[in-house]
Structure formats: structure tokens, C-alpha cells
């Protein structure tokens, strides 16, 4: 099985790594907390980073790459030009 395109991708030493907290990930993805953790548990969403014993976040670039992959996978609209 091939790793998802967003897995570990986009970490560049010249670009600062930005961490998104849960509320930001929910806002950006439109998913609820439960859905995020379910997708994460099956390897279908980027894994969170343990920041402190009681705090986690997600690498912004991995979340953005996940969203881009979702957009790329969506079916294209069929244009009916029969008027």
C-alpha cells in the first residue's frame, strides 16, 4: 500500500513549521473532532503531534496537503451545454 501524499511531506528546513491546534483544524477542514480522530486512527488523516502531555497539534502543511489530495480526488463536474 502506498503512503498518502501528505504523509511526512512538505517539511522544508527553510520554511518554519506551523502547528495548528484542534480548533483551527476543525475550521480549516470542516470536520468534527470525532471524524478527525477516526480518520487519523485509520491512517487517512495526518497524525497529530504531542506538544505537551495535555496538548496536541497538527503540522499545517500536512493538513493542507491532505485537503489538496481531497480536492484532486473529487469527481469533475459534468457540464451540460445542451442549453
C-alpha positions in Angstrom: 0.0 0.0 0.0 1.3 3.4 -1.0 1.7 6.1 1.7 -0.7 9.1 1.3 0.9 12.1 -0.5 0.6 14.3 2.6 2.4 11.8 4.9 5.6 13.4 6.1 5.6 15.6 3.0 6.3 19.3 2.8 8.7 19.6 5.7 11.3 22.0 4.4 14.1 23.3 6.6 13.9 26.8 5.0 10.1 27.2 5.9 9.1 27.5 9.5 6.8 24.7 10.7 3.4 25.9 11.8 1.3 23.8 14.2 -2.5 24.0 14.0 -4.5 23.4 17.2 -7.7 21.4 17.1 -10.0 24.4 16.7 -8.0 25.5 13.6 -8.0 22.1 12.1 -11.8 21.8 12.6 -12.2 25.3 11.0 -9.9 24.5 8.0 -11.3 21.1 7.2 -14.9 21.4 8.2 -14.7 18.1 10.0 -15.8 17.5 13.6 -13.4 16.4 16.3 -14.6 12.8 16.3 -14.2 12.5 12.5 -10.7 13.9 12.7 -9.6 11.3 15.3 -11.4 8.5 13.4 -9.6 9.3 10.2 -6.3 9.7 12.0 -6.7 6.3 13.6 -7.1 4.6 10.3 -4.2 6.5 8.6 -6.5 8.6 6.5 -5.6 12.0 8.1 -2.3 13.4 9.3 -1.2 12.3 12.8 -1.2 14.9 15.5 2.0 16.0 17.2 2.1 15.7 21.0 3.2 19.2 22.1 2.8 18.7 25.9 1.3 15.9 28.0 -2.1 17.6 27.5 -1.7 19.4 24.2 -1.6 18.3 20.5 -1.5 20.0 17.2 -1.1 19.2 13.5 1.5 20.3 11.0 -0.2 22.9 8.9 1.4 21.8 5.7 0.3 18.1 6.2 -3.3 19.3 6.7 -3.1 21.5 3.6 -1.6 18.6 1.5 -4.4 16.3 2.8 -7.0 18.9 1.7 -5.3 19.3 -1.7 -5.4 15.5 -2.1 -9.2 15.5 -1.3 -9.7 18.2 -4.0 -7.7 16.3 -6.5 -9.7 13.1 -5.9 -13.2 14.7 -6.3 -15.1 13.9 -9.4 -15.1 16.7 -12.0 -18.5 18.4 -12.7 -20.2 17.4 -16.0 -21.1 20.4 -18.0 -24.4 20.0 -19.9 -24.2 22.5 -22.8 -27.5 21.5 -24.4 -28.9 24.7 -23.2 
